[in-house]
Amino acid sequence: MNKQDATADNTSRRDFIKASTLAASSFFIVPRHVLGKGYIPPSDKLNIAGIGVGGKGKSDLASFAKSPNVNIVALCDVDDRQAADSRAKFPKATYYKDFREMLSKERKNIDACSISTPDNTHAVATLAAMQLGKHVYTQKPLTHDIYEARVLAQAAKKYKVITQMGNQGGSGNGVRRMQEIYNSGIIGDVHKVLAWTNRPVWPQAIPTEQTYEIPKELDFDLWLGPSKKVPYNQAYLPWNWRGWWPYGTGALGDMACHILDPVFRILPVDYPNSVECSVAGTWTFTLRPQDDNPDWTPFSTSIHLNYPRKDNKGDIKLSWYDGGVLPELPEELLPGESFGNSDGGVLFIGSKGKLMADCYGANPRLLPLKDNQYLNIPETIARVPDEDHYLQWVNACIDGYGKGKTSSPFEYAAPFTESILIGNLAIRSWMLRDNPSGKRTVDKYNGRKKLYWDAANMKVTNYDLANQYVKRDYRDGWNLTV
């Protein structure tokens, strides 16, 4: 292309961007009455109970309490040490260790529950609250496994309560602006998505042969919840449980609900039909062959999912990278220009251009970055005031089911979570091999497997061993029945 042609091409692109508009979208439209604009009498305050009130649970309760229309009336945590700050902040709230006891005794005193436990107890605590007619705010990922996500989706329809998953970016301005840009047609039809994160940032693969005494402040049996009973090990908690499959969901479960939210809100996809991955570092710090432990999550992964487009325009291939592994830099980025932010990012690759955002869908921008100065796309999608995911849920609960709306209700969050967790089927299958005895074994040289997913029947069709991770077995005393 000669210089004159190149100049004409650039001018044409600038003119197109300047002229771009989009039709109003109802996807994110939130009715004004939902957003807490009206007067709320003191008698209509929302009484909230916290299940898991240390760490993220502590900050979640503090965010809810910013509303003058909220009372924090009950607290529950299996570890007195982790609960100390919340108990000091809300001294009038009754304190429990077992959420089942709390729900039984406080059922007439509470309207809603915030659930911020490790992933392995998200579903059982959330469903128990919903069955009592309590509104629920549950941290991401919504569930530990795929079957649990299906159950909570059914429960949301049955129990008719206000629900919200804790992926705060879902209420942010960034993902709404990203949809406005995408809907303008500037980047065309998306056929590929790249996503990445800096996680894991917790210790991985710690040998567990040493035995430890259970701290007196901790009820370890309750902490295990429906997971199988094992000896206490200080490697599990309070912070490192994400690195263990029985309790966490790894880097993908931790961050994909933040980073991939724009994908599922904006693009015409629901469930992938195939997934494969590469895994590194699972055995790096083990001392002897017998220390290999399939319950450790890996240090880094790359995961590749194929999504049929719901508009029948082909497929969208999504690639996820974590643990320091990153996708190739887009050629449109100049030296020194950031690729996402420190927590990660997402890149839409379309037939006409590329659209990038940081973690949480924040700061969406076209590539090359210089083109953003010519954007002339009107704001047509209603924003959540102050981008507040927490107060949106509070106000929706006060308005009531059928009136109040949230950004990540379980009708959206459950299928979204399920789609993400399909990636973990590939990761965990990497660590398995077929064995004549039928027993689960470790094979560090197994290599990748491409799994084919039948979403309607919730089943991997070409590698049956992977299906053990679709629905885990609960130990006696725990169940998940809608």
C-alpha positions as CSV (number, residue, x, y, z in Angstrom):
1,M,0.0,0.0,0.0
2,N,1.5,3.4,-1.0
3,K,1.5,6.4,1.4
4,Q,-1.5,8.0,-0.3
5,D,-3.6,4.8,0.0
6,A,-2.6,4.4,3.6
7,T,-3.6,7.9,4.4
8,A,-7.0,7.4,2.7
9,D,-7.5,4.2,4.6
10,N,-6.8,5.8,8.0
11,T,-9.1,8.7,7.2
12,S,-11.8,6.3,6.2
13,R,-11.4,4.4,9.5
14,R,-11.5,7.7,11.6
15,D,-14.6,8.8,9.7
16,F,-16.3,5.5,10.4
17,I,-15.5,5.6,14.1
18,K,-16.7,9.2,14.4
19,A,-20.0,8.3,12.7
20,S,-20.6,5.1,14.7
21,T,-23.8,4.9,16.7
22,L,-25.8,2.1,18.2
23,A,-29.4,1.3,18.9
24,A,-30.4,1.4,22.6
25,S,-29.8,-2.0,24.2
26,S,-32.1,-3.4,26.9
27,F,-29.5,-5.9,28.2
28,F,-28.2,-3.7,31.0
29,I,-31.2,-1.3,31.4
30,V,-32.0,-1.1,35.1
31,P,-35.4,0.5,36.1
32,R,-34.9,3.7,38.0
33,H,-37.0,2.5,41.0
34,V,-34.6,-0.4,41.5
35,L,-31.7,1.9,42.2
36,G,-32.8,3.2,45.6
37,K,-33.9,6.7,44.5
38,G,-37.2,6.7,46.5
39,Y,-37.7,7.2,50.2
40,I,-37.3,4.0,52.3
41,P,-39.1,4.1,55.7
42,P,-37.0,2.9,58.7
43,S,-39.3,-0.1,59.1
44,D,-38.2,-1.3,55.7
45,K,-34.6,-1.8,56.6
46,L,-33.0,-4.9,55.2
47,N,-31.8,-7.3,57.9
48,I,-28.7,-9.2,56.6
49,A,-26.9,-12.2,58.0
50,G,-23.3,-12.9,57.0
51,I,-22.1,-16.5,56.4
52,G,-18.3,-16.3,56.3
53,V,-17.4,-13.0,57.8
54,G,-13.6,-12.8,57.6
55,G,-11.5,-11.8,54.7
56,K,-13.8,-11.0,51.7
57,G,-16.8,-11.6,53.9
58,K,-15.7,-8.8,56.2
59,S,-15.4,-6.3,53.3
60,D,-18.7,-7.5,51.8
61,L,-20.6,-6.8,55.0
62,A,-18.9,-3.4,55.3
63,S,-20.1,-2.6,51.8
64,F,-23.7,-3.5,52.6
65,A,-23.6,-1.5,55.8
66,K,-22.9,1.7,53.9
67,S,-26.6,1.8,53.1
68,P,-28.7,3.5,55.8
69,N,-31.3,0.9,55.0
70,V,-29.3,-2.1,56.2
71,N,-29.0,-3.8,59.6
72,I,-26.3,-6.5,60.0
73,V,-28.2,-8.8,62.5
74,A,-26.3,-12.1,62.5
75,L,-22.8,-13.4,61.8
76,C,-21.6,-16.9,61.1
77,D,-18.0,-18.2,60.7
78,V,-16.3,-21.5,61.5
79,D,-13.2,-19.6,62.7
80,D,-13.4,-17.2,65.6
81,R,-10.1,-15.7,64.6
82,Q,-11.4,-14.7,61.1
83,A,-14.7,-13.4,62.6
84,A,-13.1,-11.1,65.1
85,D,-13.1,-7.9,63.1
86,S,-16.7,-8.3,61.9
87,R,-17.9,-9.1,65.4
88,A,-16.2,-5.9,66.7
89,K,-17.7,-3.8,63.9
90,F,-21.3,-5.3,64.4
91,P,-21.4,-6.0,68.1
92,K,-25.2,-6.2,68.2
93,A,-25.2,-9.1,65.6
94,T,-25.7,-12.6,67.1
95,Y,-22.8,-14.9,66.3
96,Y,-22.8,-18.5,65.2
97,K,-20.4,-21.1,63.9
98,D,-22.8,-23.3,61.9
99,F,-24.9,-21.5,59.3
100,R,-27.6,-24.2,59.6
101,E,-28.1,-23.3,63.2
102,M,-28.1,-19.6,62.4
103,L,-30.7,-20.0,59.7
104,S,-32.9,-22.1,62.0
105,K,-32.7,-19.7,65.0
106,E,-32.7,-16.4,63.0
107,R,-35.1,-17.2,60.2
108,K,-37.7,-14.7,61.5
109,N,-35.1,-12.0,62.1
110,I,-33.3,-11.9,58.7
111,D,-34.3,-10.9,55.2
112,A,-31.1,-11.7,53.3
113,C,-27.8,-13.5,53.5
114,S,-24.3,-12.7,52.3
115,I,-22.3,-15.9,51.6
116,S,-18.5,-15.5,51.4
117,T,-17.1,-18.9,52.4
118,P,-14.6,-21.0,50.5
119,D,-16.0,-22.3,47.2
120,N,-16.8,-25.8,48.6
121,T,-19.6,-24.5,50.8
122,H,-21.1,-21.8,48.5
123,A,-23.9,-23.9,47.1
124,V,-25.1,-25.6,50.3
125,A,-25.2,-22.3,52.3
126,T,-26.8,-20.4,49.5
127,L,-29.5,-23.0,48.8
128,A,-30.3,-23.3,52.5
129,A,-30.9,-19.6,52.7
130,M,-33.0,-19.5,49.5
131,Q,-35.2,-22.3,50.8
132,L,-36.2,-20.1,53.7
133,G,-37.1,-17.3,51.3
134,K,-34.0,-15.2,52.0
135,H,-32.4,-13.0,49.4
136,V,-28.8,-14.1,48.7
137,Y,-25.5,-12.4,47.7
138,T,-22.9,-15.2,47.0
139,Q,-19.3,-14.6,46.2
140,K,-17.8,-15.8,42.9
141,P,-17.5,-18.4,41.6
142,L,-21.1,-19.1,42.4
143,T,-20.4,-22.8,43.0
144,H,-17.6,-25.3,43.3
145,D,-18.8,-27.6,40.5
146,I,-21.0,-27.6,37.5
147,Y,-23.9,-29.6,39.0
148,E,-24.2,-27.2,41.9
149,A,-24.5,-24.3,39.3
150,R,-27.5,-26.1,37.7
151,V,-29.1,-26.6,41.1
152,L,-28.9,-22.9,42.0
153,A,-30.2,-21.9,38.6
154,Q,-33.3,-24.1,39.3
155,A,-33.5,-22.7,42.9
156,A,-33.6,-19.1,41.6
157,K,-36.7,-19.9,39.6
158,K,-38.4,-21.8,42.3
159,Y,-37.8,-19.7,45.4
160,K,-38.3,-16.3,43.9
161,V,-35.7,-14.3,45.9
162,I,-33.3,-11.5,44.8
163,T,-29.9,-13.0,43.9
164,Q,-26.5,-11.6,43.1
165,M,-23.1,-13.2,42.4
166,G,-20.1,-11.2,43.7
167,N,-18.5,-10.3,40.4
168,Q,-18.5,-6.5,41.0
169,G,-17.5,-5.6,37.5
170,G,-20.9,-6.8,36.4
171,S,-22.3,-3.5,37.7
172,G,-19.4,-1.3,36.4
173,N,-19.5,1.3,33.8
174,G,-16.7,-0.4,31.9
175,V,-18.6,-3.5,30.7
176,R,-21.6,-1.3,29.7
177,R,-19.3,1.0,27.7
178,M,-17.7,-2.1,26.1
179,Q,-21.1,-3.3,25.0
180,E,-21.9,0.1,23.5
181,I,-18.7,0.0,21.5
182,Y,-19.2,-3.6,20.4
183,N,-22.8,-3.0,19.4
184,S,-21.8,-0.1,17.2
185,G,-20.2,-2.6,14.8
186,I,-16.8,-1.0,14.9
187,I,-15.0,-4.3,15.4
188,G,-17.4,-6.5,13.5
189,D,-18.2,-10.1,14.4
190,V,-16.0,-11.5,17.1
191,H,-14.4,-14.9,16.3
192,K,-11.7,-15.0,19.0
193,V,-11.2,-13.9,22.6
194,L,-8.1,-13.8,24.7
195,A,-8.2,-13.5,28.5
196,W,-5.5,-13.6,31.1
197,T,-4.8,-13.1,34.8
198,N,-1.8,-12.8,37.2
199,R,-3.3,-15.5,39.5
200,P,-2.5,-17.7,41.3
201,V,-1.0,-15.5,44.0
202,W,-1.3,-18.1,46.7
203,P,1.1,-21.0,47.6
204,Q,0.6,-24.1,45.5
205,A,1.5,-27.7,46.0
206,I,2.6,-27.8,49.6
207,P,3.4,-31.3,50.9
208,T,0.9,-32.4,53.6
209,E,2.4,-35.3,55.4
210,Q,3.0,-33.3,58.6
211,T,0.1,-33.4,61.1
212,Y,-1.2,-30.4,62.9
213,E,-3.4,-29.7,65.9
214,I,-6.6,-28.1,65.1
215,P,-6.7,-24.5,66.5
216,K,-9.2,-24.2,69.3
217,E,-10.9,-21.3,67.5
218,L,-11.6,-23.3,64.4
219,D,-14.4,-25.9,63.8
220,F,-12.6,-27.7,61.0
221,D,-15.4,-30.2,60.4
222,L,-17.7,-27.4,59.6
223,W,-15.1,-25.7,57.4
224,L,-14.9,-28.9,55.3
225,G,-18.6,-28.8,54.8
226,P,-19.7,-31.4,52.2
227,S,-16.0,-32.2,51.3
228,K,-14.7,-35.5,52.5
229,K,-13.3,-35.7,56.0
230,V,-9.5,-35.3,56.1
231,P,-6.9,-34.5,58.8
232,Y,-6.5,-30.8,59.5
233,N,-3.6,-29.1,57.7
234,Q,-2.6,-25.5,58.1
235,A,-1.8,-25.4,54.4
236,Y,-5.6,-25.2,53.7
237,L,-6.7,-22.1,55.5
238,P,-7.3,-19.3,56.0
239,W,-6.1,-18.1,52.7
240,N,-4.6,-20.9,50.6
241,W,-7.7,-23.1,50.0
242,R,-7.9,-21.8,46.4
243,G,-4.9,-24.0,45.6
244,W,-6.7,-27.2,46.6
245,W,-9.4,-28.8,44.4
246,P,-11.6,-30.1,47.3
247,Y,-12.1,-26.5,48.5
248,G,-11.3,-24.1,45.7
249,T,-11.5,-23.8,41.9
250,G,-8.0,-22.5,41.1
251,A,-7.0,-19.4,39.2
252,L,-9.8,-19.9,36.7
253,G,-12.5,-20.1,39.4
254,D,-11.0,-17.1,41.2
255,M,-10.7,-14.6,38.4
256,A,-12.7,-15.7,35.4
257,C,-16.0,-14.4,36.8
258,H,-14.4,-11.0,36.8
259,I,-12.4,-11.1,33.6
260,L,-14.8,-13.1,31.4
261,D,-17.9,-11.2,32.4
262,P,-17.8,-9.0,29.3
263,V,-17.7,-12.2,27.1
264,F,-20.9,-13.6,28.5
265,R,-22.8,-10.3,28.8
266,I,-21.9,-9.1,25.3
267,L,-21.2,-12.0,22.9
268,P,-23.9,-14.4,21.7
269,V,-22.6,-17.5,23.6
270,D,-23.7,-19.7,26.5
271,Y,-21.9,-23.1,26.8
272,P,-18.8,-24.3,25.0
273,N,-18.9,-27.6,23.1
274,S,-15.2,-28.5,23.6
275,V,-12.3,-27.6,25.9
276,E,-8.6,-28.5,26.1
277,C,-5.7,-27.2,28.1
278,S,-2.0,-27.3,28.9
279,V,-0.8,-27.4,32.5
280,A,2.6,-26.5,34.1
281,G,4.1,-26.7,37.5
282,T,1.7,-29.2,39.2
283,W,4.6,-31.2,40.5
284,T,7.4,-28.6,40.7
285,F,7.8,-28.4,44.5
286,T,7.1,-32.1,45.3
287,L,10.0,-33.8,47.1
288,R,9.5,-37.4,46.1
289,P,7.3,-39.3,43.6
290,Q,4.9,-40.4,46.3
291,D,4.2,-36.7,47.1
292,D,2.3,-36.3,43.8
293,N,-1.1,-35.1,44.8
294,P,-4.0,-34.7,42.3
295,D,-5.7,-32.4,44.8
296,W,-3.2,-29.6,44.1
297,T,-4.2,-27.0,41.5
298,P,-1.5,-26.2,39.0
299,F,0.8,-23.2,38.9
300,S,-0.1,-22.2,35.4
301,T,-2.5,-23.2,32.7
302,S,-3.7,-22.3,29.2
303,I,-7.3,-23.3,28.5
304,H,-9.0,-23.2,25.1
305,L,-12.8,-23.3,24.8
306,N,-14.9,-23.4,21.6
307,Y,-18.3,-21.6,21.8
308,P,-20.9,-22.0,19.0
309,R,-22.4,-18.6,18.4
310,K,-26.1,-18.4,19.2
311,D,-26.7,-16.3,16.0
312,N,-25.3,-19.2,13.9
313,K,-22.4,-17.1,12.6
314,G,-19.8,-19.8,13.3
315,D,-17.8,-20.3,16.5
316,I,-15.9,-18.1,19.0
317,K,-12.7,-19.5,20.3
318,L,-11.8,-18.4,23.8
319,S,-8.3,-18.8,25.2
320,W,-7.5,-18.3,28.9
321,Y,-4.0,-17.9,30.4
322,D,-2.9,-17.8,34.1
323,G,0.1,-18.3,36.3
324,G,2.4,-15.9,34.3
325,V,1.6,-17.4,30.9
326,L,0.3,-14.6,28.6
327,P,-1.1,-14.4,25.1
328,E,0.9,-12.9,22.3
329,L,0.9,-9.1,22.4
330,P,-1.5,-7.6,19.7
331,E,0.5,-6.1,16.9
332,E,-1.5,-2.8,17.3
333,L,0.0,-2.2,20.8
334,L,3.0,0.2,20.7
335,P,6.0,-0.4,23.0
336,G,5.1,0.7,26.5
337,E,1.3,0.5,26.0
338,S,-0.3,-1.8,28.6
339,F,-1.9,-5.1,27.7
340,G,-4.8,-5.1,30.2
341,N,-3.8,-4.2,33.7
342,S,-1.8,-5.9,36.6
343,D,-4.7,-8.2,37.4
344,G,-5.4,-9.3,33.8
345,G,-7.6,-8.4,30.9
346,V,-9.7,-9.5,27.9
347,L,-9.3,-8.9,24.2
348,F,-12.1,-9.3,21.6
349,I,-10.8,-10.0,18.1
350,G,-13.4,-9.1,15.5
351,S,-13.6,-9.2,11.7
352,K,-13.0,-5.4,11.6
353,G,-10.9,-4.6,14.7
354,K,-10.0,-5.3,18.3
355,L,-11.5,-4.2,21.6
356,M,-9.6,-4.6,24.9
357,A,-10.5,-4.1,28.6
358,D,-8.8,-4.5,31.9
359,C,-9.9,-6.9,34.7
360,Y,-13.6,-6.3,35.7
361,G,-14.2,-5.1,32.1
362,A,-12.8,-1.7,33.1
363,N,-11.4,0.8,30.7
364,P,-12.5,-0.6,27.4
365,R,-10.5,0.7,24.4
366,L,-10.1,0.0,20.8
367,L,-6.8,-1.1,19.3
368,P,-4.7,0.7,18.1
369,L,-5.2,3.1,21.1
370,K,-5.0,6.2,19.0
371,D,-8.3,5.4,17.4
372,N,-10.1,6.0,20.7
373,Q,-9.8,9.8,20.3
374,Y,-12.2,9.6,17.4
375,L,-15.0,7.6,19.2
376,N,-18.4,9.2,18.9
377,I,-20.7,6.6,20.4
378,P,-23.5,7.9,22.6
379,E,-24.2,6.5,26.1
380,T,-27.4,4.6,25.7
381,I,-27.2,1.9,28.4
382,A,-28.3,2.8,31.9
383,R,-25.5,2.8,34.5
384,V,-25.7,1.5,38.1
385,P,-25.2,4.6,40.3
386,D,-21.7,4.8,41.7
387,E,-21.0,1.4,40.0
388,D,-22.1,-0.2,43.3
389,H,-22.8,-3.9,43.0
390,Y,-23.5,-4.2,46.7
391,L,-26.0,-1.4,47.1
392,Q,-27.8,-2.4,43.9
393,W,-28.5,-5.8,45.5
394,V,-29.6,-4.1,48.8
395,N,-32.1,-1.8,47.0
396,A,-33.4,-4.7,44.8
397,C,-34.1,-6.7,48.0
398,I,-36.0,-3.8,49.5
399,D,-38.0,-3.4,46.3
400,G,-38.8,-7.1,46.3
401,Y,-38.8,-10.0,43.9
402,G,-40.3,-9.1,40.5
403,K,-39.5,-5.4,41.0
404,G,-35.9,-5.3,42.1
405,K,-33.2,-6.1,39.5
406,T,-29.5,-7.0,39.8
407,S,-26.6,-7.2,37.4
408,S,-25.7,-10.8,38.1
409,P,-28.8,-12.7,39.2
410,F,-28.4,-16.4,39.4
411,E,-30.3,-16.8,36.1
412,Y,-27.2,-15.2,34.6
413,A,-24.5,-16.1,37.1
414,A,-25.2,-19.9,37.3
415,P,-24.8,-20.6,33.5
416,F,-21.9,-18.2,33.5
417,T,-20.2,-20.1,36.4
418,E,-21.0,-23.4,34.8
419,S,-19.3,-22.4,31.5
420,I,-16.2,-21.3,33.4
421,L,-16.0,-24.5,35.4
422,I,-16.0,-26.5,32.2
423,G,-12.4,-25.3,31.9
424,N,-11.5,-27.0,35.1
425,L,-12.7,-30.4,33.7
426,A,-9.8,-30.2,31.2
427,I,-7.3,-29.2,33.9
428,R,-8.2,-32.0,36.2
429,S,-8.4,-34.5,33.4
430,W,-4.8,-33.7,32.6
431,M,-3.8,-35.4,35.8
432,L,-5.7,-38.6,35.1
433,R,-5.0,-41.7,33.1
434,D,-7.0,-44.8,32.3
435,N,-6.0,-47.7,34.6
436,P,-6.9,-51.3,34.3
437,S,-8.0,-51.3,37.9
438,G,-10.3,-48.4,37.4
439,K,-8.6,-46.5,40.1
440,R,-7.8,-42.8,39.9
441,T,-4.1,-42.3,39.5
442,V,-1.6,-39.6,38.7
443,D,0.4,-39.5,35.5
444,K,2.6,-36.5,35.1
445,Y,3.1,-37.1,31.4
446,N,-0.5,-37.7,30.4
447,G,-0.6,-34.7,28.1
448,R,-3.6,-32.8,26.9
449,K,-7.0,-34.1,26.1
450,K,-9.7,-32.4,24.1
451,L,-13.0,-32.9,25.9
452,Y,-16.3,-32.7,24.1
453,W,-19.1,-31.2,26.2
454,D,-22.8,-32.1,26.0
455,A,-24.4,-29.1,27.8
456,A,-28.0,-30.5,27.6
457,N,-27.0,-33.6,29.5
458,M,-24.2,-32.0,31.5
459,K,-21.6,-34.6,30.4
460,V,-18.2,-35.1,28.7
461,T,-18.9,-37.4,25.9
462,N,-15.4,-38.7,25.0
463,Y,-13.6,-39.2,28.3
464,D,-15.8,-40.6,31.1
465,L,-13.3,-40.2,33.8
466,A,-13.7,-36.4,33.5
467,N,-17.4,-36.6,34.5
468,Q,-16.4,-37.4,38.2
469,Y,-15.7,-33.6,38.4
470,V,-19.1,-32.5,37.1
471,K,-20.8,-33.5,40.4
472,R,-18.7,-34.3,43.4
473,D,-19.9,-36.7,46.1
474,Y,-21.0,-35.1,49.3
475,R,-20.2,-36.8,52.6
476,D,-23.0,-37.9,54.9
477,G,-25.0,-35.1,56.5
478,W,-24.8,-32.8,53.5
479,N,-27.1,-32.6,50.5
480,L,-28.2,-30.2,47.8
481,T,-31.9,-30.8,47.1
482,V,-34.1,-28.1,45.6
